[in-house]
Amino acid sequence: MRTVPSIIHLDMDAFFAAVEQASKPSLRGKPVIVGGLGGRGVVSTASYEARKFGVHSAMPMAQARRLCPNAAFLTGRFAAYRANSEIVMGLLRERSPLVEPLSLDEAFVDLEAGPYGPALAAATTPAEAAQLVLALAEDLRADIVEHTGLTASVGAAGSKLMAKIASERAKPDGLVLIEPGSERAVLAPMPVRALPGIGPATEQALRRAGLATVADLAEAGYGELVALLGKAHGAGVFQMSLGWDERPVVPDRDAKSVSVEDTFEVDLADRDRITREVELLAARCVRRLRATGRSGRTVVLKVRRFDFSTLTRSETLRGPTDDEEVITATARRLAAQVDVTGGVRLLGVGVAQLADFTQEDLFAQLEREEKEAREAGEQAVEQDVVVEEEAAVAEPAARRWWPGQDVTHREFGPGWVQGSGVGRVTVRFETPYSGVGKVRTFAVGDEELEPSEALPLRAAAG
């Protein structure tokens, strides 16, 4: 365990919602909820103004609408979130080469490995080292505000466990340092759920044994926790209850899997429709896999049934692949094994056991040959079908606009979609650097209105 609080945990405050508020002057200081807007959508992030009404992440969107009906409900703009995340991560890497991103808005940083490491090592007292860490963390928070206009909460400690707990105590827009040596005193009164890895099921098992606080866990001892939770989990919980954590900060954490999933507005009960959805998910999963430059050996299918029971099926291939036909065919086989009686509300396809290379094998070749044979057969059938010389020309699909979407109008300039329906779309014309903008309404097919890229939250100098 370190004697200097040189590990920091940074967590952006209500990140997605904060980006929306920074982008849209009319939403600043008002409740904003980002997530899926369909009947089965869930909240991804709620601004602090919305949290006062009881809205929180992972809540069904329908419930959020009941709790906070006057909030702005927006779909996610992931390109904007990613762009701002890259700015924040770049500022972290200026402080140390050891940055461990946990998500777009969260990361650990090891300050001892950076340019201020020698100064931390040269500190003559713990108080002097702590003051230097606090100064570095405040400079970081100020730089984030300067470059993005967003706020972050930062925790500093001698371990990742305590730095994470410190950042939770710092929320929102704060800084908390936990001095090395004080871990047990800080942890003791906390509920067991404060420790990472203790979810609702583990919490219930511990409560049945009379263990409600972290102090209770430490007093129970290694033997009792192992008996309750098993050797690996019990030992880990016991170590955490003592504030013991020697995990290093690992830069660019290696993803263990790549996956995509969809929740459907209406339960799917038709086997052919389910198969088509699985094929679409597999294609999306492969695109994401290739974007990371990886391949995988295990294909995983996730199914959430009408009664909310969730099951997974997996198949491990002979070697890692990023071949779309192989992964799709495997996902299709897994889907055929699942009983869909009663309907399916969620489907997901993932690839695990990732590798940095693709192993071409006979399996992939056979899948391609089978597809070519099917297509050849379909073409042969089509040749026997009389096709009319004058084919009907399909009308273009109606344009769809999503709340929060970035747009630009030839006359009025950049803005964002407030809402759409019955053939109309309402747009508020404002930018991150303007005042509150005016609202105008257009036909959904107005040719002067186009989707656009998100503007940066800070205007370029000059």
Buried (B, 14 or more C-beta within 10 A) or exposed (E): EBEBBBBBBBBBBBBBBBBBBBBBBBBBEBBBBBBBBEEBBBBBBBBBBBBEBEBBBEBBBEBBBEBBEEBBBBBBBEEBBEBBBEBBBEBBBEBBEBBBBEEBBBBBBBBBBBEBBEEBEEBEEBEBBBEBBBEBBEEBBEBBEEBBBBBBBBBBBBBBBBBBBBBBBBBBBBBBBBBBEBBBEBBBEBBBBBBBEBEEEBBEBBEEBEBBBBBBBBEBEBEBBBEBBEEEBBBBBBBBBBBBBEEEBEBEEEEEBBBBBBBBEEBBEEEEEBBEBBBBBBBBBBEBBBEEEBBBBBBBBBBBBBEEEEEEBBBEBEBBBBBBBBBBBBBBBBBEEBEBEEBBBBBBBBBBBBBEEBBEBEBBEEBEEEEEEEEEEEEEEEEEEEEEEEEEEEEEEEBEBBBBBBBBBEEBBBBBBBBBEEEEBBBBBBBBEBEEBEEBEBEBEBEEBEEBEBBBBBEEEE
